[in-house]
Amino acid sequence: MKTETSVLIIGGGLSGLSAALFLAHRNIDCIVIERHETTSIQYKFSGISARSMELYRNVGIEDEIREQRPRQASNNVVMAKNLADENFKIMKIEQNDTTSFSPTRPADCEQDRLEPILKEKAEKLGADIRFNTEATDIKQGTDKVKVVTKNRTTGQSSEIHASYAIAADGINGKTRERLGVIRQGPGILQNWLNVIFDTDALPTINGYHFTASMLEDINGTLVPREGAKRWSMSVQYFPQKGEEPGDYTEKRCKELITRGMGRNVTVNIVDIRLWEAAAFITHSFGSGRVFFIGDAAHVIPPTGGFGGNTGIHDAYNLAWKLEAVIRGTAGAELLYTYEQERKPIAYHTLQQALARLQAWFKDPNNKLPPVEKIIPDNDVVFGYSYQTGCLIPEAGQSDQKVFEDANTPSARPGTRAPHLNLEVNGHNVSTIDLLLDQWVVLIGESGENWEKAIQQSKWAKHVRCYRIGQIEELKDNSNCFSETYGIGMGGAVLIRPDGFIAWRSQQMTEHPTELIQEVFNRLFFVH
């Protein structure tokens, strides 16, 4: 049996389901195959950054994600020998304030709850998601990717032909190996065991409710989860000391849980899963018509919470480019910019995660690179910039930092368009909510000739124009637009469907029509 699709996504975890949602939102048909029987029951990723929430907000799932955090959840983290220890400390974890950077804010949503939301929304929009199905072979032709799949229950094989494929099959995925793509980096840094269990214990210590606990007696954490009984335990183990995964039987895990609780409790083990804190970068983020996202492209330690979010951003970056190429709006060379943009960001984000790992943990294997300076989280989340790719740099831009100061965005090509509140019909609207999904030109108050030039060009149907100032369409009541975006009253800024600036003209030019044509030809790789 053979099936045809525009995009095949190999792997239905966080990154793969995000890619399916972003593609389906753009009416690009796609199939997802995932070897497991259902979405993840492990918690894994939970801290969704404000930048990622901007992307999820754009596809209509922000409210549903926020509903997943239990209302009674506190932000208290306990540090103690065990949960019966009277000499404990409580740290209040404050959520990162992003109000000056974004119209939205970070969210806490465990991966076991997030993945079903992504799946349901993607399927509603037309994505074909097939669990219990694995890829057994992959071959590429000049215009197709051919993947042999197998149903893991029936053993039945079938073939999927796709114009493009996305490998989102994680740290241990086979697609990278099948295509002969290597990866580099320090490798495995820590070995961890996650245990999900039910117990009658209450999430309190001496009467104080907590969100998580860090406990000396188990060299790990106990975390209350959803409902009245569900918990998880994470403990580090050391193969270099002779410890093996097989040592952690149900009996041993129950003993550790009891030790962490500091008293006898009833424990029912639900799941035991091993995982590794590792650091890798795939040598190439694309091989022919196959592109790597998430852990298949980069493995980032959890310190800082950057890994899962980086995968979400990979998926969005690739989705809008695939749409442009599949619809024939842009040349296939646009897809090359995926690696040009995302690989350097993944590398430098990895360095920031490693810097935090070095600051917070010991390095038992002596594998970590020299310490890098830790930069603020908001700079990593909002301040990352593309040096090359689908953008037209300005003169002297080669000295641009990978991470800008998020408090003073430059609005240069390759950077995220800054958040600014504008007034539309008496209501506040963020520039961020105007930008995502489509190409947008933001124009100064006296830059109407830019708008005319775009309307007269063949690109008019692909671009939306907004003139900003003290006018009825979009009022800049703060008078900050020109300064924030670095243009004069007659200037213009062209912003991509992912909210990143592609080109900027600080003033009106003598021949705007010809310039607009040249700009779009370059960005869309039209020769």
Secondary structure, DSSP 4 states (H G I P E B T S, - for coil): -EEEEEEEEE--SHHHHHHHHHHHHTT--EEEEESSSSS--S----EE-HHHHHHHHHTT-HHHHHTTS-TT---EEEEESSTT-SS-EEEE-PPP--TTT-SS--EE--HHHHHHHHHHHHHHTT-EEEESEEEEEEEE-SS-EEEEEEETTT--EEEEEEEEEEE---TT-SHHHHTT--EEEEEEEEEEEEEEEEES--SEETTEE-SEEEEGGGTEEEEE-STTTEEEEEEEE-GGGT--GGG--HHHHHHHHHHHHTS---EEEEEEEEEEEEEEEES-SEETTEEE-GGGTEE--STTS-HHHHHHHHHHHHHHHHHHHHTTSS-GGGGHHHHHHHHHHHHHHHHHHHHHHHHHS--TT--PPSPPPPPPHHHHHH-BB-SSSSS-PPTTGGG--SB--TTS----TTBBPPP-EEEETTEEEEHHHHHTTSEEEEE-TT-HHHHHHHHTSTTGGGEEEEE-BBSSSSB-TTS-HHHHHT--TT-EEEE-TTSBEEEEESS--S-HHHHHHHHHHHHTT--
